[in-house]
């Protein structure tokens, strides 16, 4: 469980969307990034949240990216970089908007309990052009990488029901492993301290998704 030195986390919002067509760069694409908060209890299974569906299954969804979580505390930072004057929860395409999430203190392999559902952190998010579409700012994916607080994906260990306002319990921590932020920075920042060492260690983490491991192998 969380100890007194770790930030208390709360599920501030649960967000879903179904694929819809949008115009971007003179092309029609399908995306589910325009997620909206939902009220009441939501069923979460290995496929993700009830009422939510990914448009591009090559880049989103699957066992290790069934659920995407993002820190609600990051919203204030991004206000100057988005076209919308109001950003409701789910704005960055996250299924779970979390109050109190700190990517320096959350580790790959950490298991989180929300309600009776248990999920495991599997990888950081790599932002794509659909984030630019959502925010009306083509540079936003690059800014997200520079910021290095892109949130994280989860796989579902135990299916269950979640609801906004519930506490998030750290059931099983990996303090001797690598934080979400360290894994992200070691991959993207060429001058990151001990970059090769951290990327090599990341390959040994069972919980890290095979997709992310394949990315790391290409750079080492």
Secondary structure, DSSP 8 states (H G I E B T S, - for coil): ---TTS--EEEEEEEE---EEEEETTEEEEE----EE--S-EEEETTEETT---S-TTTS-SGGGSEEEEEGGGHHHHGGGSS-S---TTTTS-SEEEET--TTT-BTT-EEEETTEEEEEEEE----HHHHHHHT-TTHHHHHHHHT---EEEEEEE-EEE-TT-EEEEEE--TTS-BHHHHHHHHH-TT-TTHHHHHHHHTT-TTS-HHHHHHHHHH-
